[in-house]
Amino acid sequence: MPAPLPPNSTLLRGLLPLLVLLALPTASWEHGTAGRALLQSAAPPPPPPRSTQGLPLDAIQLPPGFSIELYSDDRFPARFLDVAEAGNATVVFVSSTKSVVTALVDRGGSAPVQACTLLDGQDGPNGIAYDPSARSLYVAEVRAITRHDNALASALAGCDRSLLRSSAVANASLLPPQASHSSRALAIGPADGLLYYTVAAPFNVDVCRDPYCTIHRIAKNGSGHGIFARGIRNAAGFDWVQGRLMFAGMERDRMGNDLPDDILGLADPATPGVDYGWPYCHWVGDGPPELREPGPGRIIPDPTVFPPGVGPSVDVLTQRCKEVAVPPVQALGPHVAPLGVLYWTPPVTAAEADGASSGQRQQWPAQYDGGVFVGEHGSWDRDVPIGYRIAHVQLSEDGRTAVGHSIFAEGWLGSDGKKWGRPVGLARLPDGSMLVADDKANTVYRISYDGTAGGAGAASSPSPPPPTPVATRWSLDVKFGGKMEAVMLLQEWVSTVGAAAGLTPANTSLGTGSIGAPESTLELEVSFSSLGELEEFWSSIPQAQHKAWGQRMQQFIVHGSPQWQHHPWQRRLPAAYAPAAAACPAAEAAEAAAAAEQAAWWYRAWRRLESMLQRPTFQLRCPPRSSRRPAGCQW
C-alpha cells in the first residue's frame, strides 16, 4: 500500500461539493442494503501466497475483495491473450512482440499452470484470436496473418508442434511495411466470422492515406478483404461489445503533456466506413488528465498537419471535424497508451447472477457488469508519467455511451516515477477471474474476487471495527433571492437522482439559513447505516442525470462548483505521524499509537472510496510534530 498522504496533498476532482463526516471513526466495510455487497468484513487468514518472482505485487492497489497473483511461475514475453477450454483444462494463448507464442495449460486443482512455447520464429506475433468452432489459432504478425489448426491439442500435449497445421491467411500484400506501429491487433467477428486487424499510421503524425490509419477485415480463407474503418492512428487493441467492435486508440505524441487524449472507439460491422477524422481531428476529455470524466470530451483540430499557410483556418477545420469525425466512447487521458480491451459481460442466467453455487465461478460486483476494462501501457511522452494501470469504463445499457470512468488497478508505476510493470492484454478465465499480461515484467497476473476477503493487503490490515452510522452533508452558499429555487432543486435531486440510487426522504434532511444579501445557506444531510452502504449508494448514482442536474443548480451557487468533494473527518492519527506520540505523556502516547494503527486501516478505506467517487479533491492537515497533543488530523 502507498504511504499516507502528506499534509496539504491534493488528489483528483470528482463530481459535486460534498462534505463527508464520520459520526464515529469506527465504520467498517460491509454489505449494503441496496444491491450486491461491494465491501465485506474481514475473512480468515488467506493461504500462503504463491511465488511472486521478486515482483512487488503488494504495490498493486485494487478495490476491496480483490487480490492479484502470478498466474504462472514461469517468465515469458507476454502481450495479448486468448482463452480456450478443453474439458477440465484451460489453455491461455499468449502473444508477444518478440518471436514466440506461449501456451499456458491450467488443469485446475493444485497442479501448477504449465507454460510451453507453441510457436517460434514468428515476426512480431502481437494480435491473437482463438476460434473454438474450428479449434484454430489466428496470429497477426507484422507482414502476415497466419492460421494454426490443432493449436489446442498441441498445447495440451506440451506444445507438440508436430500436431500443428499452419497456413497463411493474409500475406505482405495486405499488410504493408511500417516504420512505426507495426504491432497489429486481431479479433474474430462474433456474427460474421471475419478477421479484423489493424494497419496503423507508420509515423507519429502526417497526412494518412489508405491502407494506413485503418482497421481491415478479411475472411478466414483470405477472401473478401476490405477496409472497415478509417481515421484511426493506431487501433491497438480490440474486443466486442454487443456485436460492435470496441478499440483502444493510441493518439499522436509531441503535442504537449496533456494533449491529445487516447480514446476508446466503437465501430459497427453492419455499417462499415466509419471515420474518426485522424490526423486532422483529436479529442481532449473533460476533467483532470489523470482521470477524465465519462464521455468523449471535446474535439480539437490539428492544423499542424498542413504546411504553413496551406491548410484551412482553425475555425473551418474545427467545424469540419464536428461534421465528419465520429466521437469516441471515452477520452482516456493523454499518453496513457491503451492496449488491452476487455468487455465484462453481464450475467446471462439466474445461476450466474446469484454466483455459482459450486464455487467454481467468481461473481464480481455488479458495478463491473456491462463495462470495459482497459490495460493502459503507460506514457513515455509526458513529463509526469501517466497510465501503467487498468481503467474501467462503465457503459450504458446499449453499450454505446460511457457513464463512468474509474481506475480499477494501479501500482505498476511507483511514486518515484519508476515503472516495474506495464499492463497490456486482458482476458477472462472460465472461473470468472481476470488475466493481465505484462510485457515489461514478462508475466501474466490473475486478479480474483472473493467477497469474504479484504482485497490486496488485507492480511496485514487491522481488523475493521464494527459498523457505525455515517452521514454525508452537502453545504453551499446560494444567491440571495434564489434560495427557494435552490431548495426545490435539492428536493428534486433527492426524489430523482438520489432515488435512482436507493435514497428515500426518510434518511435525508434539508436545512437552510441566512447570511444576508447576497447569500443564503443550504445544507443537505444524508444518513447511512455504514460506510459500505455509503459507497454502494454513490456507485449507483446515474451520472449523466446527476451531471445535468448540477448544471441547472450551478446558476444559484455563489460559493462552490458542480463537483463532488468529500472531506472525511476523524480523530485518528495516520501512521506517518506516529513519531509525534513520543512528545506526549505515556498514556497519550499509547492512545496515539493505537489511533495510528486504526488510521492505517482508515487510509486504505478512504482510498478505495475515493476511487469510486471519481477521485474527489481532499487535503489532509495534521498538527506539527512539536504539538504536545496529536489529537486530530482533519481532512
C-alpha positions in Angstrom: 0.0 0.0 0.0 1.2 3.6 -0.6 2.3 5.7 2.3 -0.4 8.0 3.8 -0.8 11.3 2.1 1.5 14.2 3.3 -0.1 17.4 4.6 -1.8 19.5 2.0 -1.6 16.9 -0.7 -4.3 17.1 -3.4 -5.9 14.3 -5.3 -8.1 14.5 -8.3 -11.6 16.0 -8.6 -14.9 14.1 -8.6 -18.5 15.3 -9.2 -20.2 18.0 -6.7 -19.1 19.8 -3.4 -19.8 17.3 -0.7 -18.7 17.2 2.9 -18.5 13.6 4.2 -18.3 13.4 8.0 -17.8 10.3 10.1 -20.1 10.2 13.2 -17.5 8.0 14.9 -14.2 6.7 13.4 -15.3 3.0 13.7 -17.2 2.3 10.5 -16.5 -1.0 8.6 -16.8 -2.3 5.0 -19.9 -4.4 5.0 -23.0 -5.4 3.0 -25.1 -2.5 1.8 -28.9 -2.7 1.6 -29.5 -1.6 -2.0 -27.8 -4.3 -4.0 -24.9 -6.8 -4.1 -22.2 -6.3 -1.5 -19.2 -4.4 -2.6 -17.3 -4.4 0.7 -17.2 -7.2 3.2 -15.9 -7.8 6.7 -12.5 -9.4 7.3 -12.1 -13.1 6.5 -9.9 -15.8 8.0 -6.2 -15.6 7.1 -5.6 -16.5 3.4 -3.5 -19.5 2.4 0.2 -18.9 1.9 0.8 -16.7 -1.1 2.3 -18.1 -4.3 5.6 -17.1 -5.7 5.9 -13.5 -6.8 9.2 -14.0 -8.7 10.5 -10.9 -6.9 7.7 -8.7 -8.3 6.2 -6.2 -5.8 2.6 -7.4 -6.2 1.7 -5.9 -2.8 2.1 -2.5 -4.5 -0.9 -3.1 -6.7 -4.0 -1.3 -5.4 -7.3 -3.0 -6.1 -10.8 -2.5 -4.9 -11.9 -4.3 -1.7 -12.3 -8.0 -2.1 -9.8 -8.3 -5.0 -6.4 -9.9 -5.0 -3.6 -10.4 -7.5 -1.1 -13.2 -8.0 1.1 -14.6 -10.8 -0.9 -17.0 -12.9 2.2 -19.0 -13.9 5.5 -19.2 -12.1 7.3 -19.1 -15.5 8.5 -15.9 -17.1 7.9 -15.3 -20.8 7.2 -12.5 -23.3 3.5 -11.6 -22.8 1.4 -9.2 -24.8 -2.2 -10.2 -25.7 -4.2 -13.2 -24.5 -7.0 -15.5 -25.7 -8.6 -18.4 -23.8 -9.7 -21.9 -24.9 -11.4 -24.6 -22.9 -10.9 -28.3 -23.2 -12.9 -30.4 -20.7 -11.3 -29.7 -17.3 -8.3 -27.9 -18.7 -8.0 -24.3 -19.8 -5.4 -23.1 -22.3 -4.3 -19.5 -22.5 -2.6 -18.4 -25.7 -0.1 -15.6 -25.1 1.3 -13.4 -27.9 4.4 -11.2 -27.8 6.3 -8.6 -29.9 9.3 -11.0 -29.9 9.1 -14.1 -32.0 7.1 -16.5 -29.8 3.6 -17.5 -28.9 3.3 -19.2 -25.5 0.6 -21.6 -24.3 -0.3 -21.8 -20.6 -2.1 -25.0 -19.6 -4.2 -24.9 -16.5 -5.6 -28.3 -15.4 -7.2 -27.0 -12.3 -6.8 -28.1 -8.7 -3.4 -27.7 -7.1 -1.5 -28.5 -10.3 0.7 -25.6 -11.3 0.0 -23.8 -14.6 2.4 -25.1 -17.2 4.0 -22.9 -19.9 5.4 -24.0 -23.2 6.4 -22.4 -26.5 3.7 -23.1 -29.0 5.2 -21.1 -31.9 8.7 -19.7 -32.5 10.3 -17.7 -35.3 7.3 -15.5 -35.8 7.6 -11.9 -37.0 6.1 -9.8 -34.1 3.1 -12.1 -33.3 1.1 -9.4 -31.4 -2.6 -10.0 -32.3 -4.0 -13.3 -31.3 -7.5 -14.9 -31.6 -8.7 -18.4 -31.0 -11.6 -19.8 -33.0 -13.3 -22.5 -30.9 -15.6 -23.7 -33.8 -12.5 -24.8 -35.8 -10.1 -25.1 -32.9 -7.7 -22.9 -34.8 -5.5 -20.1 -33.6 -5.0 -17.0 -35.7 -1.9 -14.8 -35.2 -1.4 -11.3 -36.6 2.3 -10.8 -37.4 4.0 -7.7 -38.9 3.7 -8.9 -42.5 1.2 -11.9 -42.3 -1.8 -13.3 -40.6 -1.4 -17.0 -40.0 -3.7 -19.8 -39.0 -2.7 -22.7 -36.8 -5.1 -25.7 -36.7 -5.0 -28.1 -33.8 -3.5 -25.4 -31.6 -5.4 -26.6 -28.6 -4.4 -30.2 -29.0 -0.8 -29.2 -29.5 -0.8 -27.1 -26.3 -2.4 -29.9 -24.2 0.4 -32.2 -25.5 3.1 -30.0 -24.1 3.3 -27.8 -27.3 3.9 -30.7 -29.6 4.4 -28.8 -32.9 4.0 -32.0 -35.0 0.3 -31.7 -34.3 0.0 -28.1 -35.8 -1.2 -27.4 -39.3 -0.1 -23.9 -40.2 -1.0 -21.7 -43.2 -1.2 -18.1 -44.2 -4.5 -16.2 -44.4 -3.1 -12.8 -45.5 0.4 -12.0 -46.7 2.6 -8.9 -47.1 0.4 -7.5 -49.9 -2.4 -6.9 -47.4 -0.1 -5.9 -44.5 2.1 -3.0 -45.8 5.5 -2.2 -44.4 5.6 0.1 -41.4 8.4 2.1 -39.8 6.3 2.5 -36.7 3.3 0.9 -35.0 3.7 -2.4 -36.8 2.2 -4.4 -34.0 -1.3 -5.5 -35.2 -4.4 -6.1 -33.1 -6.6 -9.0 -34.2 -10.2 -10.2 -33.4 -12.8 -12.5 -34.9 -16.2 -11.1 -35.6 -18.8 -12.9 -33.4 -21.5 -12.6 -36.1 -19.7 -12.6 -39.4 -16.7 -14.7 -38.5 -14.4 -12.3 -40.3 -10.9 -11.4 -39.1 -10.5 -7.7 -38.1 -6.9 -6.4 -37.9 -5.0 -3.1 -37.6 -3.0 -1.2 -40.1 -1.8 1.8 -38.1 -0.1 5.0 -39.1 3.6 4.4 -40.0 4.6 7.7 -38.3 3.7 9.9 -35.4 1.6 12.3 -37.4 1.2 13.2 -41.1 -1.4 13.0 -43.8 -2.6 9.5 -43.9 -3.7 7.5 -47.0 -5.1 4.0 -47.5 -4.2 1.4 -46.4 -2.8 3.1 -43.3 -4.6 4.5 -40.3 -7.4 1.9 -40.7 -9.0 -1.3 -39.5 -9.2 -4.0 -42.1 -11.2 -7.2 -42.3 -10.9 -10.4 -44.2 -12.5 -13.8 -44.4 -10.7 -16.7 -42.7 -9.9 -18.2 -46.1 -8.2 -15.0 -47.2 -11.0 -13.7 -49.4 -13.2 -10.6 -49.2 -10.6 -8.2 -48.0 -11.7 -4.6 -47.3 -11.1 -1.5 -45.2 -13.6 -1.4 -42.3 -12.8 1.9 -40.5 -10.6 4.9 -41.2 -9.2 7.9 -39.5 -7.6 6.0 -36.6 -4.0 6.5 -35.8 -3.4 3.1 -34.1 -6.3 0.8 -33.1 -4.1 -1.1 -30.7 -6.5 -3.5 -29.0 -10.0 -4.9 -29.7 -12.9 -6.5 -28.0 -16.6 -7.0 -28.9 -19.3 -5.1 -27.1 -22.9 -6.2 -28.0 -21.8 -7.1 -31.6 -19.8 -3.9 -32.2 -16.0 -3.6 -32.3 -14.6 -1.5 -29.5 -11.0 -0.5 -30.0 -8.3 1.3 -28.0 -7.0 4.2 -30.0 -3.4 5.5 -29.3 -3.1 9.1 -30.3 -0.2 11.3 -31.5 2.8 12.3 -29.5 4.7 15.6 -29.1 1.6 17.8 -28.7 2.3 18.6 -25.0 1.8 16.9 -21.7 -2.0 17.0 -21.8 -2.9 16.8 -25.5 -4.5 14.9 -27.1 -6.4 12.1 -25.3 -6.1 8.4 -26.2 -9.6 7.0 -26.8 -12.0 4.1 -26.7 -13.8 4.0 -30.0 -16.7 1.9 -31.4 -17.4 0.6 -34.9 -20.4 -1.4 -36.1 -19.7 -4.3 -38.6 -23.1 -3.7 -40.1 -22.2 -0.1 -41.1 -18.6 -0.1 -42.3 -16.8 3.1 -43.4 -16.8 4.9 -40.1 -14.2 7.8 -40.0 -12.7 9.1 -36.7 -11.0 12.0 -38.5 -7.4 11.4 -37.7 -4.9 13.1 -38.3 -6.9 16.3 -38.5 -9.2 15.8 -35.5 -8.3 14.9 -31.9 -10.2 14.8 -28.6 -9.5 16.0 -25.1 -11.6 14.9 -22.2 -13.3 16.9 -19.5 -11.8 16.9 -16.0 -8.2 16.3 -14.9 -5.9 14.4 -17.3 -5.2 11.8 -14.6 -8.8 10.7 -14.7 -11.2 12.1 -17.3 -14.9 12.4 -16.7 -17.2 10.0 -18.6 -17.6 10.7 -22.2 -15.7 11.8 -25.3 -14.8 15.3 -24.2 -14.4 18.0 -26.9 -12.9 17.9 -30.3 -9.7 19.8 -31.1 -8.3 20.3 -34.7 -4.7 19.8 -35.6 -3.7 22.5 -38.2 0.0 21.4 -37.9 -0.8 18.5 -40.3 -0.8 21.1 -43.2 2.2 23.0 -44.4 2.3 26.6 -43.1 -0.2 28.9 -45.0 -1.7 26.0 -46.9 -4.4 24.4 -44.7 -7.8 25.8 -43.7 -8.3 28.1 -40.7 -8.7 26.6 -37.2 -12.3 27.6 -37.2 -13.0 25.9 -40.5 -11.1 22.8 -39.5 -12.9 22.6 -36.2 -16.3 22.8 -37.9 -15.2 20.2 -40.4 -14.1 17.9 -37.6 -17.5 18.3 -35.9 -19.3 17.4 -39.1 -17.2 14.4 -40.1 -15.3 12.8 -37.2 -17.1 10.2 -35.1 -16.9 10.9 -31.4 -15.2 8.3 -29.3 -17.0 6.5 -26.5 -14.4 7.7 -23.9 -11.5 10.0 -23.7 -9.0 8.1 -21.6 -6.4 10.8 -20.9 -3.2 11.9 -22.6 -0.5 9.4 -23.4 -1.9 6.6 -21.3 -1.2 4.2 -24.2 -4.3 1.9 -24.1 -3.8 -1.6 -25.4 -5.9 -4.3 -23.9 -9.7 -4.1 -24.1 -12.0 -6.5 -22.2 -15.8 -6.3 -22.1 -17.1 -7.6 -18.9 -20.2 -9.5 -20.0 -23.2 -9.2 -17.6 -24.6 -12.5 -16.2 -27.0 -14.2 -18.6 -28.5 -16.8 -16.3 -30.0 -16.8 -12.9 -27.2 -19.0 -11.6 -24.6 -16.6 -12.9 -26.5 -13.6 -11.4 -26.5 -15.3 -8.0 -23.0 -16.6 -8.2 -22.1 -20.2 -8.9 -23.3 -22.4 -6.0 -20.5 -24.8 -6.7 -17.9 -22.1 -6.1 -16.3 -22.7 -9.5 -17.2 -19.3 -10.9 -16.5 -16.0 -9.2 -19.2 -13.4 -9.3 -17.7 -9.9 -9.4 -19.6 -6.9 -8.0 -22.4 -5.8 -10.2 -20.8 -2.4 -10.8 -18.5 -4.0 -13.4 -21.2 -5.8 -15.4 -21.5 -4.3 -18.9 -18.3 -2.2 -18.6 -15.0 -2.3 -20.3 -11.6 -2.8 -18.7 -8.6 -1.1 -20.4 -5.0 -2.1 -20.0 -3.0 1.2 -20.1 0.6 0.5 -21.0 1.8 3.9 -19.8 3.3 7.1 -21.2 6.8 8.0 -22.5 5.9 11.4 -23.9 5.0 13.2 -20.7 7.0 15.0 -18.0 4.9 13.3 -15.3 4.3 9.7 -16.2 0.7 8.5 -16.6 -1.0 5.2 -17.2 0.6 1.9 -16.1 -2.8 0.8 -14.8 -6.1 -0.8 -15.6 -9.0 1.6 -16.1 -12.7 0.7 -16.1 -15.3 2.4 -18.3 -18.9 1.7 -17.4 -21.2 1.7 -20.4 -24.9 2.4 -20.9 -27.2 -0.5 -21.4 -26.8 -0.4 -25.2 -23.0 -0.3 -24.9 -22.6 2.9 -26.9 -22.1 5.6 -24.2 -19.7 5.9 -21.3 -21.4 6.6 -18.0 -18.5 6.0 -15.6 -14.7 6.1 -15.7 -12.5 4.9 -12.8 -9.2 3.2 -12.0 -9.5 -0.5 -11.2 -5.9 -1.4 -10.6 -2.7 0.6 -10.3 0.7 0.4 -8.7 3.0 -0.6 -11.6 4.2 3.0 -11.6 5.8 3.9 -8.3 5.6 7.2 -6.5 9.2 7.9 -7.5 8.2 7.6 -11.2 9.9 4.2 -11.7 7.9 1.6 -13.6 8.3 -2.1 -12.8 5.4 -3.4 -15.0 3.2 -2.4 -18.0 -0.3 -3.9 -18.4 -1.2 -5.0 -21.9 -3.7 -7.7 -22.8 -6.7 -8.7 -20.7 -8.8 -11.9 -20.7 -11.5 -13.6 -18.6 -11.0 -17.1 -17.4 -13.9 -19.6 -17.2 -13.9 -19.3 -13.4 -14.7 -15.5 -13.7 -11.2 -14.2 -12.8 -9.2 -11.8 -14.9 -5.8 -12.3 -16.6 -3.5 -9.4 -17.2 -0.4 -9.7 -19.5 2.7 -7.6 -18.7 5.3 -7.1 -21.4 7.8 -5.4 -19.1 7.7 -7.9 -16.2 7.2 -10.7 -18.8 4.5 -12.5 -16.9 0.7 -12.9 -16.6 -1.2 -12.0 -13.5 -4.5 -13.3 -12.2 -6.9 -10.9 -10.5 -9.6 -12.7 -8.4 -12.6 -11.6 -6.3 -13.5 -13.0 -3.0 -16.3 -11.2 -1.3 -15.3 -12.5 2.1 -11.7 -11.2 1.8 -10.5 -7.7 2.3 -8.6 -7.5 -1.0 -4.9 -6.7 -1.7 -3.1 -6.0 1.5 -5.9 -7.2 3.7 -3.8 -9.8 5.5 -1.7 -7.1 7.1 -4.6 -4.7 7.9 -6.0 -4.2 11.4 -9.4 -5.9 11.7 -12.0 -3.3 10.9 -14.2 -2.2 13.8 -18.0 -2.9 13.9 -20.3 -0.8 11.6 -21.2 2.6 12.8 -23.6 5.1 11.1 -22.1 7.7 8.9 -23.5 10.9 7.4 -22.8 13.0 4.3 -23.5 16.7 4.2 -23.5 18.9 1.1 -23.2 22.5 2.1 -23.2 25.5 -0.2 -24.0 29.2 -0.3 -26.7 30.2 -2.8 -27.7 33.5 -4.3 -30.0 35.7 -2.2 -33.4 35.6 -3.8 -32.7 32.2 -5.4 -32.9 30.2 -2.2 -36.3 28.7 -2.8 -35.4 27.6 -6.3 -32.3 26.0 -5.0 -34.3 24.3 -2.2 -36.7 22.9 -4.8 -33.8 21.7 -6.9 -32.3 19.9 -3.9 -35.6 18.3 -3.2 -35.8 17.3 -6.9 -32.3 15.7 -6.6 -33.5 13.6 -3.6 -36.6 12.4 -5.5 -34.9 11.7 -8.8 -31.1 11.2 -8.9 -30.9 10.1 -5.3 -34.0 7.9 -5.5 -32.5 6.1 -8.5 -29.6 5.0 -6.2 -32.0 3.9 -3.4 -32.3 7.1 -1.4 -35.6 7.9 0.4 -36.7 11.1 2.1 -36.6 9.2 5.4 -32.8 9.3 5.6 -32.4 12.8 4.3 -32.8 16.2 5.9 -32.6 19.7 4.4 -31.6 22.7 6.4 -31.4 26.4 5.4 -30.1 29.6 6.8 -29.4 33.2 6.0 -26.1 35.1 5.7 -27.7 38.2 4.4 -27.6 39.6 0.9 -26.3 38.4 -1.4 -26.0 34.9 0.1 -28.1 32.3 1.9 -27.0 28.8 3.0 -28.3 25.3 2.3 -27.3 22.0 3.8 -28.5 18.6 2.7 -27.7 15.7 5.1 -28.0 12.0 4.1 -27.5 9.3 6.7 -26.3 5.7 6.1 -26.0 2.7 8.3 -22.4 2.0 7.4 -19.5 3.1 5.2 -20.2 0.2 2.9 -23.8 1.4 2.3 -22.4 4.9 1.6 -20.0 3.5 -1.1 -22.7 1.4 -2.6 -25.0 4.4 -2.8 -22.5 6.6 -4.6 -21.6 3.9 -7.0 -25.3 3.7 -8.0 -25.8 7.4 -8.8 -26.9 7.8 -12.5 -24.0 10.1 -13.5 -25.5 11.6 -16.7 -28.7 12.6 -14.9 -26.7 13.9 -11.9 -24.4 16.0 -14.1 -27.4 17.5 -15.9 -28.9 18.4 -12.5 -25.6 20.0 -11.4 -25.6 22.2 -14.5 -29.0 23.5 -13.6 -28.1 24.0 -10.0 -24.9 25.9 -10.8 -26.9 29.1 -11.7 -27.8 29.5 -8.0 -24.4 28.8 -6.4 -22.3 31.6 -5.0 -19.5 29.5 -3.5 -18.7 26.0 -4.8 -18.9 24.3 -8.1 -20.8 21.3 -9.5 -18.1 18.9 -8.4 -18.4 16.3 -5.6 -15.9 16.9 -2.9 -15.7 14.9 0.3 -13.7 15.7 3.4 -13.9 12.8 5.9 -13.2 13.9 9.4 -11.7 11.6 12.0 -10.0 11.9 15.4 -7.3 9.5 14.3 -3.6 9.9 13.6 -2.2 8.5 10.3 0.7 6.1 10.8 3.2 8.6 9.2 2.7 10.9 12.2 3.1 8.2 14.9 6.5 9.6 15.9 4.7 12.7 17.3 3.4 10.4 20.0 6.8 10.4 21.6 6.3 14.0 22.7 3.2 13.1 24.7 2.8 11.6 28.2 2.8 7.8 28.3 -1.0 7.4 28.3 -1.5 9.8 25.5 1.3 8.1 23.5 -0.3 4.7 23.9 -3.6 6.2 22.7 -1.9 7.9 19.8 -0.2 4.6 18.8 -3.5 2.8 18.8 -5.0 5.6 16.8 -2.2 5.4 14.3 -2.9 1.7 13.7 -6.6 2.4 13.1 -5.6 5.3 10.8 -3.7 2.9 8.6 -6.9 1.0 8.0 -8.9 4.2 7.5 -6.4 5.4 5.0 -6.9 2.3 2.9 -10.7 2.5 3.3 -10.9 6.1 2.1 -8.5 5.4 -0.8 -11.0 2.8 -2.0 -14.0 5.0 -1.5 -12.2 7.9 -3.2 -11.6 5.8 -6.3 -15.3 5.1 -6.6 -16.2 8.8 -6.2 -14.2 9.7 -9.3 -11.2 10.7 -7.2 -12.5 13.8 -5.4 -10.2 16.5 -4.1 -9.3 16.4 -0.4 -6.5 17.5 1.8 -5.0 16.1 5.0 -4.0 18.6 7.7 -2.2 17.4 10.8 -0.8 19.3 13.8 3.0 19.8 13.7 5.1 17.1 15.3 6.1 19.5 18.0 2.5 19.6 19.1 2.0 18.2 22.6 -1.3 16.6 21.9 -1.5 15.0 18.4 -5.3 14.6 18.8 -6.7 15.1 15.4 -5.8 15.1 11.7 -8.5 16.7 9.7 -9.4 16.2 6.1 
